[in-house]
Amino acid sequence: MPNIRKLFPLVLSTFLWGLQPIALKMLLIQYTSSTITLFRSIAMLLFYFVLMKASNISFPHNLSPGKWGILFIMGFTGTTVCSISQYEGLRYAPVFHCVLFSAAVPAITACLAYIFLKEHLNLLQWCGILLSFFGVLFMLTKGDVLHIWSESFNIGDILFFVNELAWSIYIIASRYVLVTLSPLQTTAWANFAGVITLIPYIFSVGNLNWTAPDTTSVLSFIFIVIFGGVLAMLAWNKGIASVGARGAIFNNVVPFTGLIFSNLILNESIDVFDIAGLAAVGYGIYLLIYRK
């Protein structure tokens, strides 16, 4: 049974990812999504290698070809597929749908963990996943859960589902290499593989622009690279190494951290539906992580 200290990295990562859309929204005023994705990925990669150099972590010479293959799967799914599907999905579908599909990550991950990792969940833990999902849905629909049936879904929603499936695969794949490599090594080399698979897509799409950034863009870029990127990914993999694939349920905390800071920074209101949804997500996490 994990203690609070082992859960802290997952809480930290979701806290930072909840803030990240605000920084991205500010960057998108001046730069295209292709430009942000490319330079963010490269900057994160350089930062990881600096951290490994400072920590005297050498190249993993004894890593088997199979483990390298898993790292490339992580890079391809966690960097390339997630970036492309999310940005392209937002061209066709609203942010509401993006958040809604992200709430399905714990269930998708649990199914994949059952197939590949033989991690079994009991009925009470599945109830925790469902309660967490409906907590997010309750917040998004302001208590009118049946409103979801009136939504029109399109190709953007298919891309959102691909995004969440790719992220779930990333989580499962990480469990195979975190037993051999540290969270820093795992994150760094997976990001290296992700940059390799991302660059051909970026240059085939084009639409790159680079102008002198203003102060807001510089601060936003620093945040999405260091805090929403490097630190959040390291914290996430460290948490998954301790808790296992069940930690995927913390994805459902991201909408609420985003909501809280939207209120503080953008003056968006928080109502009773948001608080009730957060309570449901919190109790769902408790059921999944602590109850047997």
Rosetta blueprint (number, residue, H / E / L):
1 M L
2 P L
3 N L
4 I H
5 R H
6 K H
7 L H
8 F H
9 P H
10 L H
11 V H
12 L H
13 S H
14 T H
15 F H
16 L H
17 W H
18 G H
19 L H
20 Q H
21 P H
22 I H
23 A H
24 L H
25 K H
26 M H
27 L H
28 L L
29 I L
30 Q L
31 Y L
32 T L
33 S H
34 S H
35 T H
36 I H
37 T H
38 L H
39 F H
40 R H
41 S H
42 I H
43 A H
44 M H
45 L H
46 L H
47 F H
48 Y H
49 F H
50 V H
51 L H
52 M H
53 K H
54 A H
55 S L
56 N L
57 I L
58 S L
59 F L
60 P L
61 H L
62 N L
63 L L
64 S L
65 P H
66 G H
67 K H
68 W H
69 G H
70 I H
71 L H
72 F H
73 I H
74 M H
75 G H
76 F H
77 T H
78 G H
79 T H
80 T H
81 V H
82 C H
83 S H
84 I H
85 S H
86 Q H
87 Y H
88 E H
89 G H
90 L H
91 R H
92 Y H
93 A L
94 P L
95 V H
96 F H
97 H H
98 C H
99 V H
100 L H
101 F H
102 S H
103 A L
104 A L
105 V H
106 P H
107 A H
108 I H
109 T H
110 A H
111 C H
112 L H
113 A H
114 Y H
115 I H
116 F H
117 L H
118 K L
119 E L
120 H L
121 L L
122 N L
123 L H
124 L H
125 Q H
126 W H
127 C H
128 G H
129 I H
130 L H
131 L H
132 S H
133 F H
134 F H
135 G H
136 V H
137 L H
138 F H
139 M H
140 L H
141 T L
142 K L
143 G L
144 D L
145 V H
146 L H
147 H H
148 I H
149 W H
150 S H
151 E L
152 S L
153 F L
154 N L
155 I H
156 G H
157 D H
158 I H
159 L H
160 F H
161 F H
162 V H
163 N H
164 E H
165 L H
166 A H
167 W H
168 S H
169 I H
170 Y H
171 I H
172 I H
173 A H
174 S H
175 R H
176 Y H
177 V H
178 L L
179 V L
180 T L
181 L L
182 S L
183 P H
184 L H
185 Q H
186 T H
187 T H
188 A H
189 W H
190 A H
191 N H
192 F H
193 A H
194 G H
195 V H
196 I H
197 T H
198 L H
199 I H
200 P H
201 Y H
202 I H
203 F H
204 S H
205 V H
206 G L
207 N L
208 L L
209 N L
210 W L
211 T L
212 A L
213 P L
214 D L
215 T H
216 T H
217 S H
218 V H
219 L H
220 S H
221 F H
222 I H
223 F H
224 I H
225 V H
226 I H
227 F H
228 G H
229 G H
230 V H
231 L H
232 A H
233 M H
234 L H
235 A H
236 W H
237 N H
238 K H
239 G H
240 I H
241 A H
242 S H
243 V H
244 G L
245 A H
246 R H
247 G H
248 A H
249 I H
250 F H
251 N H
252 N H
253 V H
254 V H
255 P H
256 F H
257 T H
258 G H
259 L H
260 I H
261 F H
262 S H
263 N H
264 L H
265 I H
266 L H
267 N L
268 E L
269 S L
270 I L
271 D L
272 V H
273 F H
274 D H
275 I H
276 A H
277 G H
278 L H
279 A H
280 A H
281 V H
282 G H
283 Y H
284 G H
285 I H
286 Y H
287 L H
288 L H
289 I H
290 Y L
291 R L
292 K L
